Amino acid sequence: MTSRKHSEQALRESQKQLQDIIDNSTAVIYVKDTEGKYTLINSRFETLSNITREQIKGKTDYNLIDKEAADIVRANDQEVLKAGSEISWEENIVHKDGLHTYVSLKFPLYDSAGFAYAVCGISTDITERKLAEEAMQKSESQLREKTNQLEQTLQKLQRTQGQLIQTEKMSSLGQLVAGVAHEVNNPVNFIYGNLVHANQYAQDLLNLLQLYAKHYPHPVPEIQEEIEIIDLEFLMEDLPKMLSSMKMGADRIRQIVLSLRNFSRLDEAEMKIVDIHEGLDSTLLILQNRLKEKAGHPAIQVIKEYGNLPSIDCYAGQMNQVFMNILNNAIDAVEASVVCFQSSSKEQRTTDNRQPPTIWIQTEVLNAERVVIKIKDNGLGMTEDVKNRLFDPFFTTKPVGQGTGLGLSISYQIVIEKHGGVLKCFSELEQGTEFWIEIPVRCSH
């Protein structure tokens, strides 16, 4: 079977799977192109409209409903395509078995180039829910109680879902990091170990050459010619330096591998006595690429003010996860501050006299039982409203697709619930942000 046939078969199977999925939905689902022609409907649509998907292809709403209603529908479709935003509403529709209430939603579909090429509509029958709500309203006390229960269940579900997603993500990252560290560790140890012997062998050979030069200062012409060709004097001077630099490079790789393994800590599901500074440094290593200078973005300075902390009893992998989340947010904040300032400078011709993008990490002992890690940035800061919602599950100020709103809520859960600590945020607009991570030296959780 040719590659093209494979592709066509895969496309047909994919389309069939998509059709099967939407056919199993109880909602009414459809897709229309930019001209308002139907390109896809599900079984629920067929049942309620008494028209098959073969019959509806190429037809518009003008073929299904009266012109006045079709004009309204068409205008809504054009608004969705033009504005690039969704429209939702609630409507009542009469069926054979009585009046039904639907929640309807329309939103644009985009191609790979970012152009809206179709409108997708989903209408969900909420009649039963409406009836249930009317029944619940008969008893105000019951309604209040059930609403509270529903909110608690939803919050618990969100926390659980967020924890699962974030844990899986960090587990995958940890496995990847540990795997890379393991694969790199063996060959680099081999190189590092042999460099010691290579350096000794080179010294022995160089000493031998010096003895030859001492006792036979006038070599035969052929040897003298070769000495000049290879520039023996430079070679004897440069070879030890080269071997020394190779040893330093191999040693640096070994340190990086150790940091990667410390960051992943896959073998530390239980509490361990760890060095918090080691976890911070390992996390910074993982984020090193984000801290470097890039086009349009200066390098982000990291100022470490480490105190004399004791070893801490904690879930090391989870604490590294907290450091990763907060440091990532700090990097986002200072990067956004740079972009904002550059935009302002272009418009107002201002002079850049502000402090370079900087992150401060400070650790200190609060008392005999608790330590604190402070992570501060000189980004844009945040409003009081944003700060109050900062640890809510799924709350994010980042653009769609760039943030899940899970990082800080999971960090809060890890610090508060897992370690019995304190996680606070101090921030004002134009004044940067500081996170206060306080944990006990010996955790009883």
Secondary structure, DSSP 8 states (H G I E B T S, - for coil): --HHHHHHHHHHHHHHHHHHHHHT-SSEEEEEETTS-EEEE-HHHHHHHT--HHHHTT--GGGTS-HHHHHHHHHHHHHHHHH---EEEEEEEEETTEEEEEEEEEEEEE-TTS-EEEEEEEEEE-HHHHHHHHHHTT-HHHHHHHHHHHHHHHHHHHHHHHHHHHHHHHHHHHHHHHHHHHHHHHHHHHHHHHHHHHHHHHHHHHHHHHHHHHH--S--HHHHHHHHHHTHHHHHHHHHHHHHHHHHHHHHHHHHHHHHHHHH-TT-SS-EEE-HHHHHHHHHHHTHHHHS-BTTB---EEEEE------EEE-HHHHHHHHHHHHHHHHHHHHHHHHHHHHHHHHH-----S---EEEEEEEE-SSSEEEEEEEE-S----HHHHHTTTSTT---S-TTT--S-HHHHHHHIIIIIT--EEEEEE-TTS-EEEEEEEESB---
